[in-house]
Amino acid sequence: MREVAYSDSEMMIAVAARVLKGARTVFVGVGLPNIACNLARHTVAPDLELIYESGVYGARPERLPLSIGDPTLVSGAVSVVSMADLFGLYLQRGLVEIALLGGAQIDRYGNLNTTVIGDYSKPKTRLPGSGGACEIAINAQRTFMIMRLKRRAFVDKLDFLTSPGHLTGGDSRARLGLPGGGPALVITDKAILTFDNPQREMQLSDLYPGVQAKDVQAEVGWPLRLAVTIGETAAPTTEELRLIRDEVDPQGMYR
């Protein structure tokens, strides 16, 4: 039984904030990643600088942004530059420590699809596309993904590869010359998945309270690798829930 009631979204936000401990620069989008970063600034990463692909560095938005083009991102920012300058002079120089990304599909090596579901020429669903995600996935020192665990999202084969993860596994990313470190972990609503093995294949690393390994496997489209030791992630604390509900998302837009 949960001592304090919390939602799956609040669990994901708390976990995402914790893994940002000590980080300084994070490339972030709106929604859960944005809230997680704001929570991290209140808790484990007080010096965290939020970077948005629209050209904003060190954002301190006065309210939750509705999109990466929301004017509120400019309020209190350290710097506002063109997208070309942000990508060319900062991201592509390897100065972004962590990128927070999501997608419609992810495979066992952390490759992401945000382009189409189905055949590219005649898709069932056309998605927003890459935006800056491909460049971010290539150049960030580490990539963390935030995705709800669903079988339709965790697939054996992507319908389209938009943003590279560890490609075909092993050292395939390095052999292609991609400068960033690639995917480090996936934060879901049931567990944490990592890539800490020589094959760079996604593995079950930590379970959330009340979740079993079979519950995770049921939502993954391939036989999921297990870490040598599987930990248990603690539920959100009373203070984390207070900050999420009262400070970072008081209107409940995303939590």
SULQUIJO-V269818 format. One record per residue. N is the residue number from 0. PSI is psi in whole degrees, -180 to 180 (none if undefined). NEAR is the number of other ideal C-beta (glycine too) atoms within 10 Angstrom. D_LAST is the distance of its C-alpha to the last C-alpha in Angstrom with 1 decimal. Layout:
((N PSI NEAR D_LAST) (N PSI NEAR D_LAST))
This chain:
((0 144 5 20.8) (1 130 10 17.7) (2 -40 9 18.8) (3 128 11 15.5) (4 136 8 13.1) (5 157 21 9.7) (6 165 14 7.6) (7 -39 14 8.4) (8 -41 18 5.2) (9 -36 23 5.7) (10 -45 23 9.3) (11 -41 24 9.2) (12 -45 33 7.9) (13 -44 24 10.6) (14 -45 24 13.1) (15 -37 23 12.9) (16 -42 26 13.5) (17 -39 20 16.4) (18 -7 19 18.1) (19 9 23 18.5) (20 125 11 20.7) (21 -2 11 23.7) (22 153 19 22.8) (23 -43 13 24.1) (24 130 21 23.3) (25 131 23 20.4) (26 122 26 20.2) (27 154 27 16.7) (28 -169 22 15.1) (29 177 19 12.2) (30 -145 19 8.7) (31 -42 22 7.3) (32 -41 25 10.9) (33 -45 25 11.1) (34 -40 26 8.4) (35 -42 28 10.2) (36 -42 26 13.4) (37 -38 23 12.8) (38 -41 25 12.1) (39 -37 25 15.2) (40 -30 20 17.2) (41 -18 17 16.7) (42 -80 17 17.7) (43 -8 15 19.6) (44 69 21 20.3) (45 -22 9 21.4) (46 14 9 23.5) (47 132 23 21.0) (48 123 21 21.8) (49 131 24 19.3) (50 129 27 21.3) (51 144 26 20.5) (52 -12 19 22.9) (53 -5 20 23.9) (54 15 21 26.0) (55 129 25 24.0) (56 136 17 24.5) (57 43 14 23.0) (58 143 23 20.6) (59 65 16 19.5) (60 141 20 17.6) (61 -17 10 17.8) (62 170 11 14.6) (63 126 18 11.8) (64 146 21 14.0) (65 -23 12 14.1) (66 173 11 16.3) (67 -9 18 18.4) (68 8 13 21.1) (69 128 17 19.4) (70 -21 10 22.0) (71 -21 14 19.7) (72 -26 23 19.7) (73 -28 16 23.4) (74 122 13 23.0) (75 7 11 24.0) (76 150 19 24.3) (77 -41 12 27.1) (78 145 14 28.4) (79 117 16 28.1) (80 179 16 30.3) (81 157 11 30.9) (82 -38 14 28.9) (83 -42 9 32.2) (84 -42 13 32.7) (85 -44 23 29.3) (86 -46 18 29.8) (87 -39 13 33.5) (88 -16 12 33.9) (89 -61 19 30.8) (90 -50 22 28.9) (91 -10 15 32.2) (92 0 11 33.8) (93 24 13 31.5) (94 -2 14 29.9) (95 118 23 26.2) (96 -50 19 25.4) (97 138 23 22.1) (98 137 30 20.4) (99 116 25 16.9) (100 162 26 17.4) (101 180 20 16.2) (102 172 22 18.4) (103 -32 22 19.4) (104 148 25 21.9) (105 144 27 22.7) (106 -176 22 26.0) (107 -18 25 27.3) (108 12 22 28.2) (109 14 29 24.9) (110 143 23 26.2) (111 147 27 23.7) (112 120 21 24.2) (113 27 19 22.5) (114 -61 24 25.7) (115 154 21 26.8) (116 124 17 26.6) (117 -166 12 30.2) (118 138 10 33.4) (119 -39 10 33.0) (120 -28 6 35.9) (121 70 7 34.7) (122 151 14 31.0) (123 -40 9 29.1) (124 130 10 26.1) (125 125 11 26.3) (126 175 17 23.2) (127 -24 10 22.7) (128 -163 12 24.8) (129 -43 15 24.9) (130 -129 14 24.4) (131 5 21 24.8) (132 -38 23 23.2) (133 -49 17 26.7) (134 -38 19 28.1) (135 -46 24 25.1) (136 -31 26 25.4) (137 -39 20 29.2) (138 -22 23 29.3) (139 146 27 26.5) (140 -38 17 27.7) (141 147 17 24.9) (142 127 30 22.2) (143 133 23 18.9) (144 144 25 17.2) (145 111 22 13.6) (146 141 21 13.9) (147 140 16 13.2) (148 106 20 16.5) (149 141 15 18.5) (150 -33 11 22.3) (151 -18 10 22.4) (152 -37 18 20.5) (153 90 23 22.3) (154 154 19 25.8) (155 -33 10 29.3) (156 127 12 30.2) (157 147 20 28.3) (158 -25 19 29.4) (159 136 19 29.4) (160 107 16 29.0) (161 -50 23 27.2) (162 124 26 26.2) (163 138 21 28.4) (164 -115 27 27.3) (165 20 25 30.2) (166 -108 20 32.0) (167 13 14 34.4) (168 178 18 33.8) (169 -133 15 36.1) (170 21 13 37.3) (171 -33 15 37.0) (172 -47 23 34.5) (173 -38 14 37.0) (174 -27 10 39.9) (175 -13 11 38.5) (176 20 7 38.2) (177 127 17 34.4) (178 -32 13 34.0) (179 169 21 30.4) (180 -16 18 29.6) (181 -173 23 27.3) (182 135 29 24.4) (183 -37 18 24.0) (184 161 22 21.1) (185 124 24 18.4) (186 119 28 15.1) (187 -174 26 14.0) (188 4 18 12.2) (189 -25 22 15.7) (190 169 26 17.6) (191 132 23 18.6) (192 137 28 21.4) (193 -179 18 23.9) (194 31 24 27.1) (195 66 12 29.4) (196 159 14 32.6) (197 -28 8 35.6) (198 -10 15 34.6) (199 39 23 31.2) (200 142 20 29.8) (201 136 27 26.3) (202 151 19 26.4) (203 122 19 24.5) (204 -44 21 24.2) (205 139 19 21.7) (206 147 18 20.4) (207 163 20 17.4) (208 131 13 18.6) (209 -1 11 20.2) (210 139 17 20.2) (211 161 11 23.7) (212 -36 14 25.0) (213 -30 7 26.1) (214 -37 14 22.6) (215 -48 21 21.7) (216 -33 14 25.1) (217 -22 12 24.6) (218 13 18 22.0) (219 134 23 24.0) (220 19 17 27.0) (221 163 14 29.4) (222 110 9 30.7) (223 130 19 28.2) (224 147 17 29.8) (225 138 13 29.2) (226 158 15 29.4) (227 -43 8 32.4) (228 125 7 30.2) (229 119 15 26.8) (230 178 11 24.8) (231 125 12 22.1) (232 133 19 18.8) (233 148 14 18.1) (234 161 19 15.1) (235 139 24 12.9) (236 166 14 15.3) (237 -39 11 15.3) (238 -41 10 15.4) (239 -43 23 12.4) (240 -38 20 10.3) (241 -44 12 12.2) (242 -42 22 11.6) (243 -46 27 7.8) (244 -33 14 8.0) (245 -27 9 11.4) (246 -52 13 11.9) (247 -25 21 9.6) (248 61 21 6.9) (249 -26 12 9.1) (250 -1 8 8.9) (251 32 10 5.4) (252 -38 13 6.2) (253 -27 18 3.8) (254 none 19 0.0))
